[in-house]
Amino acid sequence: MPNSPSDPPRRITVQRRGPLLVEGPVEVELEDGSTVSSDRFRVALCTCRRSRRYPWCDTSHRDRA
């Protein structure tokens, strides 16, 4: 998903004790070098690693907040 110079920058919203909200579509490169993608207009990326759908947030962080 290369960006052209005319594309607006992606907006990332940081939430205290929550996921990173990223305006999509997005492609995420994982630690092992594999990639996952989503064509949704906004995605929530897990920052606590409790999600069963990692790297996508499934709100598991709420259990231990």
N, CA, C and O atoms as a CHARMM CRD file, in Angstrom:
* protein
*
  260
    1    1 MET  N      0.81900  -1.18900   0.00000 PROA 1      0.00000
    2    1 MET  CA     0.00000   0.00000   0.00000 PROA 1      0.00000
    3    1 MET  C      0.86100   1.24900   0.00000 PROA 1      0.00000
    4    1 MET  O      0.85800   1.98700   0.98600 PROA 1      0.00000
    5    2 PRO  N      1.57700   1.50500  -1.04100 PROA 2      0.00000
    6    2 PRO  CA     2.42200   2.70200  -1.06000 PROA 2      0.00000
    7    2 PRO  C      1.57900   3.96800  -1.10600 PROA 2      0.00000
    8    2 PRO  O      0.50000   3.99900  -1.69800 PROA 2      0.00000
    9    3 ASN  N      2.09200   4.99500  -0.47300 PROA 3      0.00000
   10    3 ASN  CA     1.41700   6.29100  -0.47600 PROA 3      0.00000
   11    3 ASN  C      2.06000   7.17700  -1.52700 PROA 3      0.00000
   12    3 ASN  O      3.28000   7.17500  -1.69200 PROA 3      0.00000
   13    4 SER  N      1.23900   7.92700  -2.23000 PROA 4      0.00000
   14    4 SER  CA     1.78200   8.89700  -3.17500 PROA 4      0.00000
   15    4 SER  C      1.91300  10.23600  -2.45100 PROA 4      0.00000
   16    4 SER  O      1.25800  10.44700  -1.43000 PROA 4      0.00000
   17    5 PRO  N      2.74300  11.13800  -2.96000 PROA 5      0.00000
   18    5 PRO  CA     2.93300  12.44000  -2.30000 PROA 5      0.00000
   19    5 PRO  C      1.63500  13.22400  -2.13900 PROA 5      0.00000
   20    5 PRO  O      1.54400  14.08300  -1.26300 PROA 5      0.00000
   21    6 SER  N      0.62900  12.94600  -2.96700 PROA 6      0.00000
   22    6 SER  CA    -0.62200  13.68800  -2.86900 PROA 6      0.00000
   23    6 SER  C     -1.58600  13.08200  -1.84600 PROA 6      0.00000
   24    6 SER  O     -2.59700  13.70300  -1.51500 PROA 6      0.00000
   25    7 ASP  N     -1.28900  11.88200  -1.34100 PROA 7      0.00000
   26    7 ASP  CA    -2.14600  11.26000  -0.32700 PROA 7      0.00000
   27    7 ASP  C     -2.01400  12.00600   0.99400 PROA 7      0.00000
   28    7 ASP  O     -0.90700  12.36300   1.39700 PROA 7      0.00000
   29    8 PRO  N     -3.13900  12.24500   1.67400 PROA 8      0.00000
   30    8 PRO  CA    -3.03200  12.88300   2.98900 PROA 8      0.00000
   31    8 PRO  C     -2.38300  11.91500   3.97700 PROA 8      0.00000
   32    8 PRO  O     -2.47100  10.70200   3.78600 PROA 8      0.00000
   33    9 PRO  N     -1.74200  12.41300   5.01700 PROA 9      0.00000
   34    9 PRO  CA    -1.12600  11.52200   5.99600 PROA 9      0.00000
   35    9 PRO  C     -2.19000  10.72900   6.74700 PROA 9      0.00000
   36    9 PRO  O     -3.32200  11.18600   6.91300 PROA 9      0.00000
   37   10 ARG  N     -1.81100   9.54000   7.19500 PROA 10     0.00000
   38   10 ARG  CA    -2.71700   8.71600   8.00400 PROA 10     0.00000
   39   10 ARG  C     -2.82000   9.33100   9.39600 PROA 10     0.00000
   40   10 ARG  O     -1.82500   9.80100   9.94700 PROA 10     0.00000
   41   11 ARG  N     -4.00100   9.32700   9.94900 PROA 11     0.00000
   42   11 ARG  CA    -4.20500   9.83600  11.30300 PROA 11     0.00000
   43   11 ARG  C     -4.18700   8.65500  12.26400 PROA 11     0.00000
   44   11 ARG  O     -4.89300   7.66800  12.05300 PROA 11     0.00000
   45   12 ILE  N     -3.37900   8.75300  13.32400 PROA 12     0.00000
   46   12 ILE  CA    -3.31100   7.74700  14.37100 PROA 12     0.00000
   47   12 ILE  C     -3.70900   8.42400  15.66900 PROA 12     0.00000
   48   12 ILE  O     -3.14000   9.45100  16.03900 PROA 12     0.00000
   49   13 THR  N     -4.68600   7.85200  16.36100 PROA 13     0.00000
   50   13 THR  CA    -5.17200   8.40900  17.61400 PROA 13     0.00000
   51   13 THR  C     -4.70000   7.52500  18.76400 PROA 13     0.00000
   52   13 THR  O     -4.98100   6.32600  18.79000 PROA 13     0.00000
   53   14 VAL  N     -3.98500   8.12200  19.71000 PROA 14     0.00000
   54   14 VAL  CA    -3.46900   7.39500  20.86600 PROA 14     0.00000
   55   14 VAL  C     -4.45100   7.56400  22.01400 PROA 14     0.00000
   56   14 VAL  O     -4.87400   8.67500  22.33100 PROA 14     0.00000
   57   15 GLN  N     -4.81100   6.43200  22.63700 PROA 15     0.00000
   58   15 GLN  CA    -5.73500   6.45900  23.76400 PROA 15     0.00000
   59   15 GLN  C     -5.04900   5.88600  24.99500 PROA 15     0.00000
   60   15 GLN  O     -4.38300   4.85300  24.91700 PROA 15     0.00000
   61   16 ARG  N     -5.20900   6.54700  26.11800 PROA 16     0.00000
   62   16 ARG  CA    -4.65100   6.03300  27.36300 PROA 16     0.00000
   63   16 ARG  C     -5.31700   4.70000  27.68500 PROA 16     0.00000
   64   16 ARG  O     -6.54300   4.59300  27.68200 PROA 16     0.00000
   65   17 ARG  N     -4.51100   3.69800  27.95900 PROA 17     0.00000
   66   17 ARG  CA    -4.97800   2.34900  28.29200 PROA 17     0.00000
   67   17 ARG  C     -5.90200   1.77100  27.23100 PROA 17     0.00000
   68   17 ARG  O     -6.86500   1.07300  27.55200 PROA 17     0.00000
   69   18 GLY  N     -5.61500   2.05400  25.99700 PROA 18     0.00000
   70   18 GLY  CA    -6.44900   1.54300  24.92400 PROA 18     0.00000
   71   18 GLY  C     -5.63800   1.30400  23.66900 PROA 18     0.00000
   72   18 GLY  O     -4.41200   1.41600  23.67300 PROA 18     0.00000
   73   19 PRO  N     -6.32700   0.97700  22.60800 PROA 19     0.00000
   74   19 PRO  CA    -5.64500   0.68500  21.34800 PROA 19     0.00000
   75   19 PRO  C     -5.22500   1.96300  20.62100 PROA 19     0.00000
   76   19 PRO  O     -5.63400   3.06700  20.98100 PROA 19     0.00000
   77   20 LEU  N     -4.41100   1.78700  19.60400 PROA 20     0.00000
   78   20 LEU  CA    -4.11600   2.86800  18.67100 PROA 20     0.00000
   79   20 LEU  C     -5.18200   2.81200  17.58500 PROA 20     0.00000
   80   20 LEU  O     -5.38000   1.76600  16.96700 PROA 20     0.00000
   81   21 LEU  N     -5.86300   3.91000  17.34800 PROA 21     0.00000
   82   21 LEU  CA    -6.86800   3.97800  16.29300 PROA 21     0.00000
   83   21 LEU  C     -6.20800   4.55800  15.05200 PROA 21     0.00000
   84   21 LEU  O     -5.66600   5.66200  15.08800 PROA 21     0.00000
   85   22 VAL  N     -6.25600   3.81300  13.95700 PROA 22     0.00000
   86   22 VAL  CA    -5.58300   4.20500  12.72800 PROA 22     0.00000
   87   22 VAL  C     -6.60600   4.29600  11.61300 PROA 22     0.00000
   88   22 VAL  O     -7.38800   3.37100  11.39800 PROA 22     0.00000
   89   23 GLU  N     -6.59500   5.42700  10.89800 PROA 23     0.00000
   90   23 GLU  CA    -7.47300   5.55900   9.74600 PROA 23     0.00000
   91   23 GLU  C     -6.96200   4.63300   8.65500 PROA 23     0.00000
   92   23 GLU  O     -5.78100   4.65800   8.30700 PROA 23     0.00000
   93   24 GLY  N     -7.85700   3.82000   8.12100 PROA 24     0.00000
   94   24 GLY  CA    -7.46400   2.80800   7.15400 PROA 24     0.00000
   95   24 GLY  C     -7.68000   3.25200   5.73500 PROA 24     0.00000
   96   24 GLY  O     -8.06900   4.39200   5.48300 PROA 24     0.00000
   97   25 PRO  N     -7.43200   2.37000   4.82000 PROA 25     0.00000
   98   25 PRO  CA    -6.97800   0.99300   4.98700 PROA 25     0.00000
   99   25 PRO  C     -5.51700   0.94300   5.44300 PROA 25     0.00000
  100   25 PRO  O     -4.74800   1.87700   5.21100 PROA 25     0.00000
  101   26 VAL  N     -5.15100  -0.16300   6.09600 PROA 26     0.00000
  102   26 VAL  CA    -3.80100  -0.28900   6.62900 PROA 26     0.00000
  103   26 VAL  C     -3.20700  -1.65300   6.30800 PROA 26     0.00000
  104   26 VAL  O     -3.91700  -2.62600   6.05500 PROA 26     0.00000
  105   27 GLU  N     -1.89200  -1.68600   6.32900 PROA 27     0.00000
  106   27 GLU  CA    -1.13300  -2.92400   6.24000 PROA 27     0.00000
  107   27 GLU  C     -0.15200  -2.88200   7.40800 PROA 27     0.00000
  108   27 GLU  O      0.57700  -1.90400   7.57300 PROA 27     0.00000
  109   28 VAL  N     -0.13200  -3.94300   8.22000 PROA 28     0.00000
  110   28 VAL  CA     0.70700  -3.99200   9.41300 PROA 28     0.00000
  111   28 VAL  C      1.74100  -5.09800   9.23900 PROA 28     0.00000
  112   28 VAL  O      1.40000  -6.24100   8.93500 PROA 28     0.00000
  113   29 GLU  N      3.00500  -4.74300   9.43500 PROA 29     0.00000
  114   29 GLU  CA     4.06800  -5.73900   9.39200 PROA 29     0.00000
  115   29 GLU  C      4.32300  -6.22500  10.81100 PROA 29     0.00000
  116   29 GLU  O      4.59700  -5.42800  11.70800 PROA 29     0.00000
  117   30 LEU  N      4.23000  -7.54800  11.01200 PROA 30     0.00000
  118   30 LEU  CA     4.41700  -8.14800  12.32800 PROA 30     0.00000
  119   30 LEU  C      5.89400  -8.44400  12.57200 PROA 30     0.00000
  120   30 LEU  O      6.71600  -8.34400  11.66100 PROA 30     0.00000
  121   31 GLU  N      6.22300  -8.81100  13.81200 PROA 31     0.00000
  122   31 GLU  CA     7.61200  -9.07100  14.20300 PROA 31     0.00000
  123   31 GLU  C      8.28100 -10.13900  13.34700 PROA 31     0.00000
  124   31 GLU  O      9.48000 -10.06700  13.07800 PROA 31     0.00000
  125   32 ASP  N      7.50600 -11.12500  12.92400 PROA 32     0.00000
  126   32 ASP  CA     8.08500 -12.22300  12.13800 PROA 32     0.00000
  127   32 ASP  C      8.22500 -11.88300  10.65400 PROA 32     0.00000
  128   32 ASP  O      8.65000 -12.72300   9.86100 PROA 32     0.00000
  129   33 GLY  N      7.87000 -10.66100  10.28200 PROA 33     0.00000
  130   33 GLY  CA     7.98900 -10.22900   8.89700 PROA 33     0.00000
  131   33 GLY  C      6.73600 -10.43800   8.06400 PROA 33     0.00000
  132   33 GLY  O      6.65000  -9.94300   6.94000 PROA 33     0.00000
  133   34 SER  N      5.76200 -11.16500   8.60200 PROA 34     0.00000
  134   34 SER  CA     4.50100 -11.35900   7.87500 PROA 34     0.00000
  135   34 SER  C      3.68000 -10.07500   7.94300 PROA 34     0.00000
  136   34 SER  O      3.92100  -9.22200   8.79800 PROA 34     0.00000
  137   35 THR  N      2.72200  -9.94100   7.05200 PROA 35     0.00000
  138   35 THR  CA     1.87500  -8.75300   7.05000 PROA 35     0.00000
  139   35 THR  C      0.40700  -9.15100   7.11600 PROA 35     0.00000
  140   35 THR  O      0.00100 -10.20000   6.61600 PROA 35     0.00000
  141   36 VAL  N     -0.36200  -8.29600   7.73500 PROA 36     0.00000
  142   36 VAL  CA    -1.81700  -8.43000   7.77000 PROA 36     0.00000
  143   36 VAL  C     -2.37800  -7.09800   7.30400 PROA 36     0.00000
  144   36 VAL  O     -1.75400  -6.05600   7.50400 PROA 36     0.00000
  145   37 SER  N     -3.53600  -7.12500   6.69300 PROA 37     0.00000
  146   37 SER  CA    -4.11100  -5.87800   6.19000 PROA 37     0.00000
  147   37 SER  C     -5.59400  -5.81000   6.49000 PROA 37     0.00000
  148   37 SER  O     -6.25700  -6.82100   6.72300 PROA 37     0.00000
  149   38 SER  N     -6.08900  -4.59000   6.47700 PROA 38     0.00000
  150   38 SER  CA    -7.51000  -4.32900   6.68900 PROA 38     0.00000
  151   38 SER  C     -7.91200  -3.19200   5.77600 PROA 38     0.00000
  152   38 SER  O     -7.18200  -2.21000   5.64400 PROA 38     0.00000
  153   39 ASP  N     -9.06800  -3.31600   5.14600 PROA 39     0.00000
  154   39 ASP  CA    -9.55700  -2.24000   4.28800 PROA 39     0.00000
  155   39 ASP  C    -10.65400  -1.42500   4.96800 PROA 39     0.00000
  156   39 ASP  O    -11.35300  -0.65200   4.31300 PROA 39     0.00000
  157   40 ARG  N    -10.80500  -1.59800   6.28400 PROA 40     0.00000
  158   40 ARG  CA   -11.79800  -0.81400   7.03000 PROA 40     0.00000
  159   40 ARG  C    -11.39000   0.65200   7.08800 PROA 40     0.00000
  160   40 ARG  O    -10.21300   0.97100   6.92400 PROA 40     0.00000
  161   41 PHE  N    -12.34500   1.54500   7.31800 PROA 41     0.00000
  162   41 PHE  CA   -12.04400   2.97900   7.34800 PROA 41     0.00000
  163   41 PHE  C    -11.29400   3.37800   8.61300 PROA 41     0.00000
  164   41 PHE  O    -10.64000   4.42000   8.63700 PROA 41     0.00000
  165   42 ARG  N    -11.37700   2.56300   9.67100 PROA 42     0.00000
  166   42 ARG  CA   -10.62200   2.79300  10.90300 PROA 42     0.00000
  167   42 ARG  C    -10.38800   1.44800  11.56000 PROA 42     0.00000
  168   42 ARG  O    -11.29200   0.61600  11.63100 PROA 42     0.00000
  169   43 VAL  N     -9.17000   1.23700  12.04100 PROA 43     0.00000
  170   43 VAL  CA    -8.85300  -0.00800  12.73500 PROA 43     0.00000
  171   43 VAL  C     -8.27400   0.32300  14.10700 PROA 43     0.00000
  172   43 VAL  O     -7.71000   1.39700  14.31800 PROA 43     0.00000
  173   44 ALA  N     -8.42300  -0.61500  15.02800 PROA 44     0.00000
  174   44 ALA  CA    -7.86800  -0.47700  16.36900 PROA 44     0.00000
  175   44 ALA  C     -6.73600  -1.48800  16.50300 PROA 44     0.00000
  176   44 ALA  O     -6.95400  -2.69600  16.40800 PROA 44     0.00000
  177   45 LEU  N     -5.52400  -0.97900  16.72600 PROA 45     0.00000
  178   45 LEU  CA    -4.35600  -1.83600  16.89100 PROA 45     0.00000
  179   45 LEU  C     -4.08900  -2.04700  18.37600 PROA 45     0.00000
  180   45 LEU  O     -3.99600  -1.08800  19.14200 PROA 45     0.00000
  181   46 CYS  N     -3.96700  -3.29900  18.77300 PROA 46     0.00000
  182   46 CYS  CA    -3.74700  -3.66600  20.16700 PROA 46     0.00000
  183   46 CYS  C     -2.36600  -3.21900  20.62100 PROA 46     0.00000
  184   46 CYS  O     -1.38200  -3.42700  19.91200 PROA 46     0.00000
  185   47 THR  N     -2.28500  -2.60700  21.79800 PROA 47     0.00000
  186   47 THR  CA    -0.99800  -2.22300  22.36800 PROA 47     0.00000
  187   47 THR  C     -0.68300  -3.01400  23.63300 PROA 47     0.00000
  188   47 THR  O      0.44000  -2.93600  24.13200 PROA 47     0.00000
  189   48 CYS  N     -1.63300  -3.76700  24.16300 PROA 48     0.00000
  190   48 CYS  CA    -1.40200  -4.50700  25.40700 PROA 48     0.00000
  191   48 CYS  C     -1.06100  -5.97800  25.15900 PROA 48     0.00000
  192   48 CYS  O     -0.63100  -6.67600  26.07700 PROA 48     0.00000
  193   49 ARG  N     -1.25000  -6.44800  23.93000 PROA 49     0.00000
  194   49 ARG  CA    -0.97600  -7.84100  23.52300 PROA 49     0.00000
  195   49 ARG  C     -1.87800  -8.87300  24.20200 PROA 49     0.00000
  196   49 ARG  O     -1.54500 -10.05800  24.22200 PROA 49     0.00000
  197   50 ARG  N     -3.00500  -8.44700  24.75100 PROA 50     0.00000
  198   50 ARG  CA    -3.96300  -9.39300  25.33700 PROA 50     0.00000
  199   50 ARG  C     -4.99200  -9.87400  24.31900 PROA 50     0.00000
  200   50 ARG  O     -5.73100 -10.82100  24.58600 PROA 50     0.00000
  201   51 SER  N     -5.04500  -9.24100  23.17500 PROA 51     0.00000
  202   51 SER  CA    -6.05300  -9.54800  22.17000 PROA 51     0.00000
  203   51 SER  C     -5.85400 -10.94000  21.57700 PROA 51     0.00000
  204   51 SER  O     -4.73200 -11.33500  21.26000 PROA 51     0.00000
  205   52 ARG  N     -6.93600 -11.66700  21.43500 PROA 52     0.00000
  206   52 ARG  CA    -6.89100 -12.97000  20.76000 PROA 52     0.00000
  207   52 ARG  C     -6.81200 -12.78100  19.24800 PROA 52     0.00000
  208   52 ARG  O     -6.55400 -13.73800  18.51800 PROA 52     0.00000
  209   53 ARG  N     -7.03100 -11.56000  18.77500 PROA 53     0.00000
  210   53 ARG  CA    -6.98800 -11.25100  17.34000 PROA 53     0.00000
  211   53 ARG  C     -5.79500 -10.36200  17.00300 PROA 53     0.00000
  212   53 ARG  O     -5.81600  -9.67000  15.98500 PROA 53     0.00000
  213   54 TYR  N     -4.76300 -10.36600  17.83000 PROA 54     0.00000
  214   54 TYR  CA    -3.60400  -9.49600  17.65900 PROA 54     0.00000
  215   54 TYR  C     -3.10600  -9.54000  16.22000 PROA 54     0.00000
  216   54 TYR  O     -2.97800 -10.63600  15.67300 PROA 54     0.00000
  217   55 PRO  N     -2.82100  -8.42400  15.58500 PROA 55     0.00000
  218   55 PRO  CA    -2.61500  -7.09300  16.12700 PROA 55     0.00000
  219   55 PRO  C     -3.88500  -6.25900  16.25000 PROA 55     0.00000
  220   55 PRO  O     -3.82800  -5.10900  16.68600 PROA 55     0.00000
  221   56 TRP  N     -5.02700  -6.82100  15.87200 PROA 56     0.00000
  222   56 TRP  CA    -6.28200  -6.07500  15.97700 PROA 56     0.00000
  223   56 TRP  C     -6.79300  -6.14400  17.41000 PROA 56     0.00000
  224   56 TRP  O     -6.72500  -7.20000  18.03900 PROA 56     0.00000
  225   57 CYS  N     -7.29200  -5.05900  17.92300 PROA 57     0.00000
  226   57 CYS  CA    -7.80500  -4.99700  19.28800 PROA 57     0.00000
  227   57 CYS  C     -9.17900  -5.65600  19.35600 PROA 57     0.00000
  228   57 CYS  O    -10.03100  -5.43000  18.49600 PROA 57     0.00000
  229   58 ASP  N     -9.38500  -6.47400  20.39100 PROA 58     0.00000
  230   58 ASP  CA   -10.70900  -7.06200  20.63200 PROA 58     0.00000
  231   58 ASP  C    -11.25700  -6.63500  21.99200 PROA 58     0.00000
  232   58 ASP  O    -12.16400  -7.28200  22.51500 PROA 58     0.00000
  233   59 THR  N    -10.73600  -5.58000  22.56300 PROA 59     0.00000
  234   59 THR  CA   -11.10000  -4.96300  23.84500 PROA 59     0.00000
  235   59 THR  C    -10.74300  -5.83300  25.05500 PROA 59     0.00000
  236   59 THR  O    -11.29800  -5.62700  26.13400 PROA 59     0.00000
  237   60 SER  N     -9.84500  -6.78100  24.90400 PROA 60     0.00000
  238   60 SER  CA    -9.41100  -7.60600  26.04000 PROA 60     0.00000
  239   60 SER  C     -8.74400  -6.76600  27.12000 PROA 60     0.00000
  240   60 SER  O     -8.72200  -7.17200  28.28100 PROA 60     0.00000
  241   61 HSD  N     -8.20000  -5.60500  26.76600 PROA 61     0.00000
  242   61 HSD  CA    -7.54300  -4.73900  27.74300 PROA 61     0.00000
  243   61 HSD  C     -8.51300  -4.26800  28.82800 PROA 61     0.00000
  244   61 HSD  O     -8.08700  -3.90500  29.92400 PROA 61     0.00000
  245   62 ARG  N     -9.77700  -4.27100  28.53500 PROA 62     0.00000
  246   62 ARG  CA   -10.77200  -3.79400  29.50900 PROA 62     0.00000
  247   62 ARG  C    -10.87500  -4.71600  30.71400 PROA 62     0.00000
  248   62 ARG  O    -11.26500  -4.26800  31.79200 PROA 62     0.00000
  249   63 ASP  N    -10.53700  -5.98800  30.56100 PROA 63     0.00000
  250   63 ASP  CA   -10.62900  -6.94400  31.66300 PROA 63     0.00000
  251   63 ASP  C     -9.65900  -6.62700  32.80000 PROA 63     0.00000
  252   63 ASP  O     -9.94300  -6.93600  33.95700 PROA 63     0.00000
  253   64 ARG  N     -8.50900  -6.00900  32.48000 PROA 64     0.00000
  254   64 ARG  CA    -7.48300  -5.74600  33.49600 PROA 64     0.00000
  255   64 ARG  C     -7.17300  -4.27800  33.65800 PROA 64     0.00000
  256   64 ARG  O     -6.10900  -3.93800  34.17600 PROA 64     0.00000
  257   65 ALA  N     -8.04400  -3.40800  33.24500 PROA 65     0.00000
  258   65 ALA  CA    -7.78100  -1.96100  33.29000 PROA 65     0.00000
  259   65 ALA  C     -7.71700  -1.41700  34.67400 PROA 65     0.00000
  260   65 ALA  O     -7.50300  -0.21900  34.85700 PROA 65     0.00000
